[in-house]
Amino acid sequence: MKISVELTLTPIQDDYEPIIIDFIKSLRQSGFTVLENPLSTQIYGDYDEVMQLLKKEAKLAFESMDRGLLHMKLVKSDRSTYEPHF
């Protein structure tokens, strides 16, 4: 089953940028389709494979910060080619 996941990683500490950059770079190296905008990062692929990656990468990100949150939205379909119709 294909999914689309929107992620927003928010470390709650002064030195937050390196944590976010490392998280995004790891997602980019995964082989999945990864798209970014100023507010979030999207990853697209097979449910089991994407979730396995996110389990690993979320743990690494949380271990590298004092406090933080990972906001995640899941959609059951691959929306990587979505284009507005207006």
MMTF fields as JSON, N, C-alpha, C and O atoms, coordinates in Angstrom:
{
  "mmtfVersion": "1.0.0",
  "mmtfProducer": "UNKNOWN",
  "numBonds": 343,
  "numAtoms": 344,
  "numGroups": 86,
  "numChains": 1,
  "numModels": 1,
  "chainsPerModel": [1],
  "groupsPerChain": [86],
  "chainIdList": ["A"],
  "bondAtomList": [4, 2, 8, 6, 12, 10, 16, 14, 20, 18, 24, 22, 28, 26, 32, 30, 36, 34, 40, 38, 44, 42, 48, 46, 52, 50, 56, 54, 60, 58, 64, 62, 68, 66, 72, 70, 76, 74, 80, 78, 84, 82, 88, 86, 92, 90, 96, 94, 100, 98, 104, 102, 108, 106, 112, 110, 116, 114, 120, 118, 124, 122, 128, 126, 132, 130, 136, 134, 140, 138, 144, 142, 148, 146, 152, 150, 156, 154, 160, 158, 164, 162, 168, 166, 172, 170, 176, 174, 180, 178, 184, 182, 188, 186, 192, 190, 196, 194, 200, 198, 204, 202, 208, 206, 212, 210, 216, 214, 220, 218, 224, 222, 228, 226, 232, 230, 236, 234, 240, 238, 244, 242, 248, 246, 252, 250, 256, 254, 260, 258, 264, 262, 268, 266, 272, 270, 276, 274, 280, 278, 284, 282, 288, 286, 292, 290, 296, 294, 300, 298, 304, 302, 308, 306, 312, 310, 316, 314, 320, 318, 324, 322, 328, 326, 332, 330, 336, 334, 340, 338],
  "bondOrderList": [1, 1, 1, 1, 1, 1, 1, 1, 1, 1, 1, 1, 1, 1, 1, 1, 1, 1, 1, 1, 1, 1, 1, 1, 1, 1, 1, 1, 1, 1, 1, 1, 1, 1, 1, 1, 1, 1, 1, 1, 1, 1, 1, 1, 1, 1, 1, 1, 1, 1, 1, 1, 1, 1, 1, 1, 1, 1, 1, 1, 1, 1, 1, 1, 1, 1, 1, 1, 1, 1, 1, 1, 1, 1, 1, 1, 1, 1, 1, 1, 1, 1, 1, 1, 1],
  "groupList": [{"groupName": "MET", "atomNameList": ["N", "CA", "C", "O"], "elementList": ["N", "C", "C", "O"], "formalChargeList": [0, 0, 0, 0], "bondAtomList": [1, 0, 2, 1, 3, 2], "bondOrderList": [1, 1, 2], "singleLetterCode": "M", "chemCompType": "L-PEPTIDE LINKING"}, {"groupName": "LYS", "atomNameList": ["N", "CA", "C", "O"], "elementList": ["N", "C", "C", "O"], "formalChargeList": [0, 0, 0, 0], "bondAtomList": [1, 0, 2, 1, 3, 2], "bondOrderList": [1, 1, 2], "singleLetterCode": "K", "chemCompType": "L-PEPTIDE LINKING"}, {"groupName": "ILE", "atomNameList": ["N", "CA", "C", "O"], "elementList": ["N", "C", "C", "O"], "formalChargeList": [0, 0, 0, 0], "bondAtomList": [1, 0, 2, 1, 3, 2], "bondOrderList": [1, 1, 2], "singleLetterCode": "I", "chemCompType": "L-PEPTIDE LINKING"}, {"groupName": "SER", "atomNameList": ["N", "CA", "C", "O"], "elementList": ["N", "C", "C", "O"], "formalChargeList": [0, 0, 0, 0], "bondAtomList": [1, 0, 2, 1, 3, 2], "bondOrderList": [1, 1, 2], "singleLetterCode": "S", "chemCompType": "L-PEPTIDE LINKING"}, {"groupName": "VAL", "atomNameList": ["N", "CA", "C", "O"], "elementList": ["N", "C", "C", "O"], "formalChargeList": [0, 0, 0, 0], "bondAtomList": [1, 0, 2, 1, 3, 2], "bondOrderList": [1, 1, 2], "singleLetterCode": "V", "chemCompType": "L-PEPTIDE LINKING"}, {"groupName": "GLU", "atomNameList": ["N", "CA", "C", "O"], "elementList": ["N", "C", "C", "O"], "formalChargeList": [0, 0, 0, 0], "bondAtomList": [1, 0, 2, 1, 3, 2], "bondOrderList": [1, 1, 2], "singleLetterCode": "E", "chemCompType": "L-PEPTIDE LINKING"}, {"groupName": "LEU", "atomNameList": ["N", "CA", "C", "O"], "elementList": ["N", "C", "C", "O"], "formalChargeList": [0, 0, 0, 0], "bondAtomList": [1, 0, 2, 1, 3, 2], "bondOrderList": [1, 1, 2], "singleLetterCode": "L", "chemCompType": "L-PEPTIDE LINKING"}, {"groupName": "THR", "atomNameList": ["N", "CA", "C", "O"], "elementList": ["N", "C", "C", "O"], "formalChargeList": [0, 0, 0, 0], "bondAtomList": [1, 0, 2, 1, 3, 2], "bondOrderList": [1, 1, 2], "singleLetterCode": "T", "chemCompType": "L-PEPTIDE LINKING"}, {"groupName": "PRO", "atomNameList": ["N", "CA", "C", "O"], "elementList": ["N", "C", "C", "O"], "formalChargeList": [0, 0, 0, 0], "bondAtomList": [1, 0, 2, 1, 3, 2], "bondOrderList": [1, 1, 2], "singleLetterCode": "P", "chemCompType": "L-PEPTIDE LINKING"}, {"groupName": "GLN", "atomNameList": ["N", "CA", "C", "O"], "elementList": ["N", "C", "C", "O"], "formalChargeList": [0, 0, 0, 0], "bondAtomList": [1, 0, 2, 1, 3, 2], "bondOrderList": [1, 1, 2], "singleLetterCode": "Q", "chemCompType": "L-PEPTIDE LINKING"}, {"groupName": "ASP", "atomNameList": ["N", "CA", "C", "O"], "elementList": ["N", "C", "C", "O"], "formalChargeList": [0, 0, 0, 0], "bondAtomList": [1, 0, 2, 1, 3, 2], "bondOrderList": [1, 1, 2], "singleLetterCode": "D", "chemCompType": "L-PEPTIDE LINKING"}, {"groupName": "TYR", "atomNameList": ["N", "CA", "C", "O"], "elementList": ["N", "C", "C", "O"], "formalChargeList": [0, 0, 0, 0], "bondAtomList": [1, 0, 2, 1, 3, 2], "bondOrderList": [1, 1, 2], "singleLetterCode": "Y", "chemCompType": "L-PEPTIDE LINKING"}, {"groupName": "PHE", "atomNameList": ["N", "CA", "C", "O"], "elementList": ["N", "C", "C", "O"], "formalChargeList": [0, 0, 0, 0], "bondAtomList": [1, 0, 2, 1, 3, 2], "bondOrderList": [1, 1, 2], "singleLetterCode": "F", "chemCompType": "L-PEPTIDE LINKING"}, {"groupName": "ARG", "atomNameList": ["N", "CA", "C", "O"], "elementList": ["N", "C", "C", "O"], "formalChargeList": [0, 0, 0, 0], "bondAtomList": [1, 0, 2, 1, 3, 2], "bondOrderList": [1, 1, 2], "singleLetterCode": "R", "chemCompType": "L-PEPTIDE LINKING"}, {"groupName": "GLY", "atomNameList": ["N", "CA", "C", "O"], "elementList": ["N", "C", "C", "O"], "formalChargeList": [0, 0, 0, 0], "bondAtomList": [1, 0, 2, 1, 3, 2], "bondOrderList": [1, 1, 2], "singleLetterCode": "G", "chemCompType": "PEPTIDE LINKING"}, {"groupName": "ASN", "atomNameList": ["N", "CA", "C", "O"], "elementList": ["N", "C", "C", "O"], "formalChargeList": [0, 0, 0, 0], "bondAtomList": [1, 0, 2, 1, 3, 2], "bondOrderList": [1, 1, 2], "singleLetterCode": "N", "chemCompType": "L-PEPTIDE LINKING"}, {"groupName": "ALA", "atomNameList": ["N", "CA", "C", "O"], "elementList": ["N", "C", "C", "O"], "formalChargeList": [0, 0, 0, 0], "bondAtomList": [1, 0, 2, 1, 3, 2], "bondOrderList": [1, 1, 2], "singleLetterCode": "A", "chemCompType": "L-PEPTIDE LINKING"}, {"groupName": "HIS", "atomNameList": ["N", "CA", "C", "O"], "elementList": ["N", "C", "C", "O"], "formalChargeList": [0, 0, 0, 0], "bondAtomList": [1, 0, 2, 1, 3, 2], "bondOrderList": [1, 1, 2], "singleLetterCode": "H", "chemCompType": "L-PEPTIDE LINKING"}],
  "groupTypeList": [0, 1, 2, 3, 4, 5, 6, 7, 6, 7, 8, 2, 9, 10, 10, 11, 5, 8, 2, 2, 2, 10, 12, 2, 1, 3, 6, 13, 9, 3, 14, 12, 7, 4, 6, 5, 15, 8, 6, 3, 7, 9, 2, 11, 14, 10, 11, 10, 5, 4, 0, 9, 6, 6, 1, 1, 5, 16, 1, 6, 16, 12, 5, 3, 0, 10, 13, 14, 6, 6, 17, 0, 1, 6, 4, 1, 3, 10, 13, 3, 7, 11, 5, 8, 17, 12],
  "groupIdList": [1, 2, 3, 4, 5, 6, 7, 8, 9, 10, 11, 12, 13, 14, 15, 16, 17, 18, 19, 20, 21, 22, 23, 24, 25, 26, 27, 28, 29, 30, 31, 32, 33, 34, 35, 36, 37, 38, 39, 40, 41, 42, 43, 44, 45, 46, 47, 48, 49, 50, 51, 52, 53, 54, 55, 56, 57, 58, 59, 60, 61, 62, 63, 64, 65, 66, 67, 68, 69, 70, 71, 72, 73, 74, 75, 76, 77, 78, 79, 80, 81, 82, 83, 84, 85, 86],
  "secStructList": [7, 3, 3, 3, 3, 3, 3, 3, 3, 3, 3, 7, 1, 1, 1, 7, 2, 2, 2, 2, 2, 2, 2, 2, 2, 2, 2, 2, 6, 6, 1, 1, 3, 3, 3, 3, 7, 1, 1, 7, 3, 3, 3, 3, 3, 3, 2, 2, 2, 2, 2, 2, 2, 2, 2, 2, 2, 2, 2, 2, 2, 2, 2, 6, 7, 1, 1, 3, 3, 3, 3, 3, 3, 3, 3, 1, 1, 7, 7, 6, 6, 7, 7, 7, 7, 7],
  "xCoordList": [0.841, 0.0, 0.889, 1.822, 0.605, 1.365, 0.813, -0.396, 1.74, 1.339, 2.126, 3.167, 1.583, 2.242, 2.3, 1.309, 3.451, 3.62, 4.171, 5.169, 3.516, 4.019, 4.6, 3.95, 5.835, 6.555, 6.994, 7.453, 6.847, 7.416, 8.132, 7.494, 9.445, 10.268, 10.532, 10.989, 10.24, 10.403, 11.195, 10.607, 12.509, 13.288, 13.002, 12.977, 12.789, 12.501, 13.779, 13.937, 14.673, 15.951, 16.591, 16.167, 17.606, 18.252, 18.923, 18.738, 19.681, 20.458, 19.666, 20.03, 18.585, 17.653, 17.969, 17.625, 18.613, 18.801, 19.593, 19.168, 20.717, 21.467, 20.643, 20.799, 19.79, 18.954, 17.986, 17.819, 17.361, 16.414, 17.15, 16.677, 18.288, 19.066, 19.5, 19.386, 19.992, 20.402, 19.222, 19.365, 18.069, 16.864, 16.473, 16.201, 16.448, 16.063, 17.104, 16.738, 18.38, 19.422, 19.307, 19.513, 18.98, 18.793, 17.606, 17.672, 16.517, 15.357, 15.709, 15.292, 16.473, 16.879, 17.686, 17.566, 18.497, 19.357, 18.628, 19.231, 17.355, 16.6, 16.234, 15.946, 16.241, 15.801, 14.326, 13.857, 13.591, 12.18, 12.085, 13.048, 10.931, 10.67, 10.489, 9.635, 11.289, 11.232, 11.104, 11.929, 10.075, 9.861, 9.855, 9.423, 10.335, 10.432, 9.824, 9.797, 9.338, 8.944, 9.363, 9.862, 9.176, 9.66, 9.001, 9.554, 7.848, 7.126, 7.16, 6.923, 7.448, 7.405, 8.203, 8.672, 8.334, 8.986, 8.01, 7.369, 7.891, 7.0, 7.83, 8.844, 7.378, 8.029, 6.938, 5.856, 7.249, 6.26, 6.827, 7.994, 5.997, 6.451, 5.533, 4.397, 6.04, 5.297, 5.141, 6.088, 3.947, 3.644, 4.687, 5.3, 4.884, 5.787, 7.21, 7.873, 7.679, 9.044, 9.226, 10.218, 8.258, 8.342, 8.253, 9.016, 7.338, 7.183, 8.411, 8.784, 9.04, 10.271, 11.363, 12.074, 11.487, 12.461, 12.132, 13.024, 10.873, 10.497, 10.698, 11.059, 10.471, 10.718, 12.187, 12.503, 13.074, 14.516, 14.929, 15.63, 14.493, 14.932, 14.327, 14.987, 13.096, 12.495, 13.261, 13.507, 13.636, 14.397, 15.75, 16.152, 16.455, 17.744, 17.589, 18.394, 16.546, 16.313, 16.001, 16.528, 15.152, 14.804, 16.014, 16.157, 16.873, 18.07, 19.044, 19.864, 18.959, 19.895, 19.378, 20.054, 18.191, 17.643, 17.245, 17.032, 17.152, 16.724, 15.219, 14.758, 14.467, 13.008, 12.579, 13.268, 11.449, 10.973, 9.736, 9.245, 9.247, 8.082, 8.226, 8.938, 7.534, 7.472, 6.001, 5.287, 5.566, 4.18, 4.121, 4.897, 3.199, 3.148, 1.707, 0.799, 1.515, 0.226, 0.425, 1.392, -0.481, -0.412, -1.619, -2.747, -1.37, -2.438, -2.281, -1.18, -3.366, -3.312, -3.395, -4.457, -2.306, -2.119, -0.807, -0.301, -0.272, 0.947, 0.536, 0.035, 0.745, 0.339, 1.539, 1.463, 2.626, 3.849, 3.711, 4.485, 2.764, 2.584, 1.393, 0.941, 0.889, -0.279, 0.023, 1.074, -0.932, -0.87, -2.251, -3.252, -2.324, -3.61, -4.329, -3.696, -5.636, -6.45, -7.111, -8.156, -6.524, -7.096, -6.024, -6.322],
  "yCoordList": [-1.173, 0.0, 1.241, 1.342, 2.158, 3.405, 4.446, 4.547, 5.222, 6.299, 7.562, 7.54, 8.658, 9.96, 10.417, 10.318, 10.915, 11.347, 12.762, 13.057, 13.63, 14.989, 15.07, 14.688, 15.574, 15.614, 17.029, 17.77, 17.393, 18.633, 18.302, 17.98, 18.38, 18.114, 19.438, 20.398, 19.485, 20.717, 20.454, 20.137, 20.581, 20.492, 21.734, 22.851, 21.537, 22.661, 22.958, 22.568, 23.664, 24.043, 25.095, 25.3, 25.759, 26.847, 26.385, 27.008, 25.332, 24.88, 23.816, 22.64, 24.236, 23.291, 22.981, 21.903, 23.899, 23.729, 22.483, 21.782, 22.168, 20.964, 19.675, 18.757, 19.609, 18.417, 18.259, 17.158, 19.338, 19.308, 18.978, 18.165, 19.599, 19.355, 17.893, 17.276, 17.34, 15.93, 15.005, 14.024, 15.309, 14.51, 14.51, 13.456, 15.681, 15.793, 15.112, 14.425, 15.291, 14.644, 13.121, 12.448, 12.581, 11.129, 10.667, 9.625, 11.435, 11.072, 11.117, 10.245, 12.126, 12.248, 11.033, 10.608, 10.476, 9.348, 8.006, 6.973, 8.01, 6.766, 6.073, 4.877, 6.807, 6.223, 6.459, 6.178, 6.977, 7.315, 8.685, 9.451, 8.984, 10.329, 11.23, 10.969, 12.289, 13.237, 14.632, 15.043, 15.355, 16.731, 17.622, 17.207, 18.842, 19.758, 21.104, 21.519, 21.773, 23.172, 23.834, 23.144, 25.133, 25.793, 25.304, 25.508, 24.673, 24.281, 22.798, 22.41, 21.961, 20.519, 19.76, 20.321, 18.476, 17.563, 16.432, 15.927, 16.033, 14.931, 13.766, 13.945, 12.564, 11.345, 10.41, 10.316, 9.716, 8.902, 7.511, 7.365, 6.494, 5.139, 4.09, 4.377, 2.868, 1.743, 1.919, 2.302, 1.64, 1.863, 1.23, 1.92, -0.08, -0.778, -0.245, -0.098, 0.043, 0.528, 1.944, 2.241, 2.815, 4.198, 4.214, 4.924, 3.446, 3.446, 2.876, 3.341, 1.88, 1.331, 2.405, 2.558, 3.142, 4.23, 5.305, 5.759, 5.717, 6.778, 6.363, 7.193, 5.101, 4.607, 4.813, 5.281, 4.459, 4.6, 6.066, 6.472, 6.866, 8.263, 9.12, 10.032, 8.846, 9.596, 9.321, 10.238, 8.078, 7.733, 8.448, 9.003, 8.435, 9.129, 10.626, 11.227, 11.226, 12.659, 12.959, 13.921, 12.149, 12.382, 12.195, 12.907, 11.251, 11.038, 12.214, 12.418, 12.979, 14.089, 15.418, 16.438, 15.427, 16.679, 16.53, 15.425, 17.675, 17.678, 17.442, 16.585, 18.214, 18.101, 18.413, 19.139, 17.868, 18.177, 17.391, 16.576, 17.65, 16.922, 16.654, 17.356, 15.624, 15.281, 15.194, 14.283, 16.159, 16.201, 15.431, 15.699, 14.473, 13.604, 13.452, 13.208, 13.6, 13.339, 12.217, 12.225, 11.255, 10.117, 10.13, 10.362, 9.879, 9.775, 8.435, 8.064, 7.725, 6.424, 6.636, 6.467, 6.995, 7.11, 7.848, 8.538, 7.699, 8.406, 9.716, 9.731, 10.817, 12.152, 12.938, 14.162, 12.272, 12.952, 13.709, 14.631, 13.35, 14.04, 14.988, 15.436, 15.292, 16.182, 17.556, 18.141, 18.065, 19.437, 20.053, 19.424, 21.287, 21.939, 22.116, 22.321, 22.034, 22.181, 23.552, 23.696, 24.543, 25.881, 26.918, 28.111],
  "zCoordList": [0.0, 0.0, 0.0, 0.797, -0.871, -0.977, -0.007, 0.206, 0.577, 1.481, 1.174, 0.518, 1.676, 1.667, 3.115, 3.838, 3.541, 4.925, 4.936, 4.278, 5.685, 5.875, 7.281, 8.254, 7.38, 8.65, 8.978, 8.109, 10.249, 10.749, 12.05, 13.052, 12.032, 13.216, 13.917, 13.297, 15.218, 15.982, 17.26, 18.293, 17.205, 18.444, 19.296, 18.781, 20.575, 21.47, 22.264, 23.42, 21.582, 22.175, 21.29, 20.153, 21.807, 21.073, 19.786, 18.74, 19.841, 18.682, 17.912, 17.918, 17.253, 16.617, 15.157, 14.673, 14.45, 13.008, 12.617, 11.698, 13.257, 12.849, 12.976, 12.171, 13.96, 14.155, 12.985, 12.459, 12.584, 11.466, 10.164, 9.371, 9.951, 8.732, 8.642, 7.582, 9.739, 9.74, 9.457, 8.727, 10.023, 9.811, 8.33, 7.756, 7.725, 6.314, 5.418, 4.465, 5.709, 4.905, 4.957, 3.947, 6.12, 6.239, 5.409, 4.756, 5.426, 4.605, 3.122, 2.359, 2.71, 1.304, 0.848, -0.302, 1.728, 1.378, 1.395, 1.105, 1.726, 1.901, 0.596, 0.593, -0.511, -1.77, -2.063, -3.166, -1.076, -1.288, -1.953, -1.954, -2.511, -3.01, -1.798, -0.95, -1.712, -0.606, -1.198, -2.014, -0.79, -1.223, 0.007, 1.082, -0.153, 0.978, 0.632, -0.526, 1.666, 1.558, 2.874, 3.763, 3.024, 4.246, 5.54, 6.622, 5.45, 6.658, 6.974, 8.117, 5.987, 6.235, 5.181, 4.191, 5.433, 4.506, 4.232, 5.154, 2.979, 2.605, 2.105, 1.429, 2.451, 1.983, 1.473, 2.052, 0.367, -0.331, -0.581, -0.946, -0.384, -0.668, -0.082, 0.294, -0.009, 0.539, 2.054, 2.74, 2.566, 3.981, 4.907, 5.721, 4.779, 5.699, 5.621, 6.647, 4.426, 4.254, 4.795, 5.46, 4.502, 4.992, 6.519, 7.175, 7.081, 8.534, 9.227, 10.304, 8.627, 9.19, 9.21, 10.203, 8.111, 8.058, 9.092, 9.809, 9.181, 10.109, 11.559, 12.394, 11.866, 13.222, 13.594, 14.688, 12.67, 12.912, 12.984, 13.912, 12.0, 11.919, 13.031, 13.529, 13.426, 14.537, 15.823, 16.607, 16.043, 17.251, 17.261, 18.284, 16.12, 16.046, 16.301, 17.012, 15.717, 15.91, 17.374, 17.933, 17.997, 19.398, 20.312, 21.306, 19.982, 20.796, 20.694, 21.589, 19.619, 19.42, 19.971, 19.836, 20.589, 21.109, 22.58, 23.078, 23.254, 24.651, 24.747, 25.501, 23.974, 23.925, 22.503, 21.786, 22.1, 20.757, 20.405, 21.186, 19.22, 18.735, 17.255, 16.536, 16.821, 15.401, 15.034, 15.456, 14.242, 13.784, 12.472, 11.554, 12.384, 11.207, 10.737, 11.533, 9.424, 8.783, 7.781, 7.02, 7.779, 6.864, 5.94, 6.375, 4.662, 3.666, 2.96, 2.553, 2.82, 2.136, 0.625, 0.026, 0.033, -1.419, -1.658, -0.772, -2.836, -3.209, -3.85, -4.974, -3.142, -3.617, -4.146, -4.26, -4.467, -4.869, -6.188, -6.447, -7.008, -8.288, -8.27, -9.323, -7.095, -6.972, -7.54, -7.277, -8.333, -8.832, -8.654, -8.996, -8.119, -7.939, -9.276, -10.311, -9.238, -10.452, -10.533, -11.166, -9.911, -9.947, -10.112, -10.164]
}
